[in-house]
Amino acid sequence: MLAHGGGGNGFVRLFLPWHLRPGRDGAWWAAMQKQYTPEEIEKEYPTTETEALAPSRAKAFFDHQALSVLLEDIVEAKEVRRGCVFIHKPRVLGRRYVAGGDLCWGTTGAYTAVGVMDWQTGEEVAQIYGRLPLDETVQETYKLCKEYNEAFLGVENNGDENEGKYVCAKLVELGYGNRMYWEDHDKAKRVKPGWNTNSKTRPVMLAELEEAVRTQAIRPWCREDIEEMMDFIRNEQGRAEAVEGRHDDRVMKWAIMWQMRKYAHFSSGRRLVANPFGWDGEVTVRPGGR
């Protein structure tokens, strides 16, 4: 519902939940549940604005009830830097963090989304979101991951314009290669920095994220992250994707970030490591480093 008021166009958004109308108590709600299917109820009598605008649960990829619970706990970012870096919780000395990023380039279309998650609690403690030039994406990602105890980072290395490959290569140049996931991590000589989302990895990463949402294993603090998950569906062919006109950058960020739990390594001291360019050398690994 729109009501006349402030705002650039003279209107402000106003949502009225089903229970606001007098006479709609628990007994009334129970009667409606017997009269209508769950899909009909959620559209005819939504409880929240997000629920009213979300696609039908019959098509939803993620459990909407679980998302609604997560939505109750959202908090505003405690700090915003340069309009694109959002800090939800400051880093804690000794904590272990992982990060994941879905990248884009340009001023229209998709967004760059990079998140940092507490490895143990599943909380997203910080994120980068916006349409940043690629060099700024590299700088902001590098600085944020370094800040959070050298978070183990997975950056998508594929894309229409190969923006992921550029960002991955620049992060390696900056010396962050040993704190990144490599697509060919199981090879003696690694040459492919970054995470590749393809026909094999995509179903797995999304299925595991769906389970994490349903079991409340993750904790997004950002409303937009949860709303994007609510807009993520299975289309008529069964493929998981965002509804038409919406984005999935935040969803894919979470999917990559959640995968990094399986590959992250945390240690300290001095040891021999395999250099990504093929030679072995002694390096100093600071606390929290790989």
C-alpha positions in Angstrom: 0.0 0.0 0.0 1.2 3.5 -0.8 0.3 6.5 1.4 0.8 10.2 0.5 3.7 11.7 2.4 7.4 12.5 2.1 9.8 11.2 -0.5 10.8 12.3 -3.9 7.5 11.3 -5.5 5.2 12.4 -2.7 4.5 8.8 -1.6 5.8 6.6 1.2 5.6 2.9 1.4 3.2 1.5 4.1 2.6 -2.2 4.8 -0.4 -3.5 6.8 0.0 -7.1 8.1 -3.0 -9.4 8.2 -3.3 -9.3 12.0 -3.7 -5.5 12.2 -7.4 -5.7 11.3 -9.7 -6.0 14.3 -11.2 -9.4 14.8 -8.3 -11.3 13.2 -7.2 -13.3 16.2 -5.7 -16.8 16.6 -9.0 -18.5 16.0 -9.5 -16.5 12.8 -6.0 -17.4 11.6 -6.6 -21.1 12.3 -9.8 -21.0 10.2 -7.9 -19.4 7.3 -5.3 -22.1 7.4 -8.0 -24.7 7.0 -9.7 -22.8 4.2 -6.6 -21.9 2.1 -3.4 -23.7 1.0 -0.1 -22.5 2.5 0.7 -20.9 -0.9 -2.6 -19.0 -1.0 -2.2 -17.8 2.6 1.2 -16.4 2.2 0.0 -14.3 -0.7 -3.5 -13.3 0.6 -2.4 -12.7 4.3 1.3 -11.9 4.5 2.8 -11.1 7.9 5.7 -8.9 6.7 6.4 -6.7 3.6 9.2 -9.0 2.6 6.9 -12.0 2.7 4.3 -10.2 0.6 6.8 -9.4 -2.1 8.6 -12.7 -2.0 7.9 -15.4 -4.7 5.7 -18.4 -3.8 7.2 -20.9 -1.3 6.3 -23.6 -3.8 9.1 -22.2 -6.1 11.4 -20.9 -3.3 14.8 -22.5 -3.2 15.5 -21.5 0.4 13.3 -22.3 3.4 11.2 -19.1 3.9 10.3 -19.9 7.5 14.0 -20.2 8.3 14.7 -16.9 6.5 11.9 -15.2 8.4 13.6 -16.2 11.7 16.9 -14.8 10.4 15.1 -11.7 9.4 14.1 -11.0 13.0 17.7 -10.7 14.1 19.1 -8.3 11.5 21.2 -5.3 12.7 22.4 -2.2 10.9 26.0 -2.1 10.0 28.0 -0.5 12.8 30.3 1.2 10.4 30.2 2.1 6.7 33.4 2.9 4.9 33.6 4.7 1.6 30.0 3.8 0.9 30.8 0.2 0.0 32.4 -1.5 3.0 30.0 -2.5 5.8 31.3 -3.6 9.2 28.8 -5.6 11.3 31.2 -6.9 13.9 34.8 -5.8 14.5 37.5 -8.4 14.1 38.5 -10.4 17.2 42.2 -11.2 17.8 42.7 -14.9 17.3 39.4 -15.6 15.6 39.4 -17.4 12.3 37.7 -15.9 9.3 36.8 -17.0 5.8 35.7 -14.8 2.9 33.9 -15.2 -0.4 33.3 -13.0 -3.4 31.0 -12.8 -6.4 32.4 -10.1 -8.7 31.2 -7.8 -11.5 32.3 -4.8 -13.4 30.4 -1.8 -14.7 27.8 0.7 -13.6 24.7 -1.3 -14.5 23.6 -4.9 -14.0 25.1 -7.1 -11.3 27.0 -6.0 -8.2 30.2 -7.0 -6.6 29.6 -8.7 -3.3 32.4 -9.9 -1.0 31.7 -11.2 2.5 33.8 -12.1 5.6 32.4 -14.8 7.9 33.4 -16.1 11.3 34.7 -19.6 10.5 33.1 -21.0 13.7 29.8 -19.2 14.2 28.8 -18.6 10.5 28.2 -14.9 11.2 29.0 -12.5 8.4 31.0 -9.9 10.2 31.8 -7.6 7.2 31.0 -7.2 3.6 31.8 -5.2 0.4 28.8 -4.4 -1.9 28.5 -2.1 -4.8 29.6 -1.4 -8.4 33.3 -0.8 -7.9 36.0 -0.4 -10.5 38.1 -3.6 -10.6 41.2 -1.9 -9.0 39.1 -0.7 -6.1 37.6 -4.1 -5.7 41.1 -5.5 -5.4 42.1 -2.8 -2.9 39.0 -3.1 -0.7 39.0 -6.9 -0.7 42.7 -7.0 0.2 42.4 -4.5 3.0 39.3 -6.1 4.5 40.7 -9.6 4.4 44.0 -8.5 5.9 42.1 -6.7 8.7 40.1 -9.8 9.6 43.2 -11.8 10.6 44.1 -12.6 7.0 40.8 -14.3 6.2 41.0 -17.3 3.8 39.5 -16.0 0.6 37.6 -17.5 -2.3 37.0 -15.2 -5.2 35.0 -16.3 -8.2 37.5 -16.4 -11.1 35.0 -16.7 -13.9 32.8 -14.0 -15.5 31.6 -12.6 -18.8 34.4 -10.1 -18.9 36.9 -12.2 -16.9 36.8 -9.7 -14.1 37.3 -12.5 -11.6 40.6 -13.6 -13.2 41.8 -10.0 -13.1 41.0 -9.6 -9.4 42.5 -13.0 -8.5 45.7 -12.2 -10.4 46.1 -8.8 -8.7 45.5 -10.3 -5.2 48.3 -12.8 -5.9 50.5 -9.9 -7.0 49.8 -8.2 -3.7 51.1 -11.3 -1.9 47.8 -12.8 -0.8 48.1 -16.0 -2.9 48.8 -18.2 0.1 45.6 -17.0 1.8 43.4 -17.7 -1.2 41.6 -20.7 -2.7 43.1 -22.0 -5.9 40.9 -23.9 -8.4 43.8 -26.4 -9.0 44.8 -26.5 -5.3 45.4 -30.3 -5.5 48.1 -29.9 -8.2 51.8 -29.7 -7.4 52.0 -26.4 -9.4 49.1 -24.1 -9.0 48.2 -21.7 -11.8 44.5 -21.0 -11.4 43.8 -18.7 -8.4 40.2 -18.4 -7.4 36.9 -20.3 -7.2 35.2 -21.5 -10.4 31.5 -21.6 -10.4 30.4 -24.1 -13.1 27.9 -26.9 -13.8 29.6 -29.2 -11.3 30.3 -26.8 -8.4 27.2 -24.6 -8.6 24.6 -27.3 -7.6 26.8 -28.5 -4.7 27.5 -25.0 -3.3 23.9 -24.0 -3.5 22.6 -27.2 -2.0 25.0 -26.9 0.9 24.0 -23.2 1.4 20.3 -24.2 1.4 21.0 -26.7 4.2 22.9 -24.1 6.1 20.0 -21.7 5.9 17.4 -24.3 6.8 19.4 -25.5 9.9 20.3 -21.9 10.9 24.0 -22.6 10.6 24.7 -19.2 9.1 23.9 -15.8 10.5 23.4 -12.9 8.0 23.1 -9.6 9.7 22.1 -7.7 6.5 18.4 -7.5 5.5 19.2 -7.3 1.8 21.1 -10.6 2.0 18.0 -12.4 3.4 15.6 -10.7 1.0 17.8 -11.8 -2.0 17.6 -15.4 -0.7 13.8 -15.1 -0.5 13.9 -14.1 -4.2 15.9 -17.1 -5.2 13.8 -19.8 -6.8 13.7 -23.0 -8.9 12.5 -22.1 -12.4 10.2 -24.2 -14.6 13.3 -26.3 -15.6 14.3 -26.8 -12.0 17.4 -24.5 -12.2 18.1 -22.4 -9.1 18.2 -18.7 -9.9 17.0 -15.3 -8.9 13.5 -14.3 -10.0 13.3 -12.2 -13.1 14.5 -8.7 -12.5 16.4 -9.4 -9.3 20.0 -10.2 -8.5 21.8 -13.2 -7.0 25.2 -11.6 -6.1 24.6 -11.8 -2.4 23.4 -15.4 -2.6 26.5 -16.5 -4.6 28.7 -14.6 -2.2 27.3 -16.7 0.6 27.6 -19.9 -1.4 31.3 -19.3 -2.0 31.9 -18.1 1.5 30.3 -21.2 2.9 32.5 -23.4 0.7 35.6 -21.8 2.0 35.1 -23.5 5.4 36.1 -26.8 3.8 39.4 -25.5 2.3 40.6 -22.9 4.8 43.8 -23.6 6.7 45.0 -21.7 9.8 48.4 -22.0 11.4 51.4 -20.0 12.6 55.2 -20.2 12.5 57.7 -20.9 9.8 57.5 -23.8 7.3 58.1 -24.8 3.7 55.2 -24.1 1.4 54.6 -24.7 -2.3 54.8 -21.5 -4.2 52.0 -20.9 -6.7 54.6 -20.3 -9.4 56.3 -23.7 -8.9 59.2 -23.2 -6.5 59.5 -24.0 -2.8 60.7 -21.4 -0.4 60.7 -20.6 3.3 58.1 -18.1 4.4 57.0 -16.5 7.6 53.3 -17.1 8.4 51.9 -14.7 10.9 49.3 -15.9 13.4 46.1 -16.7 11.5 48.0 -17.2 8.3 48.1 -20.3 6.1 
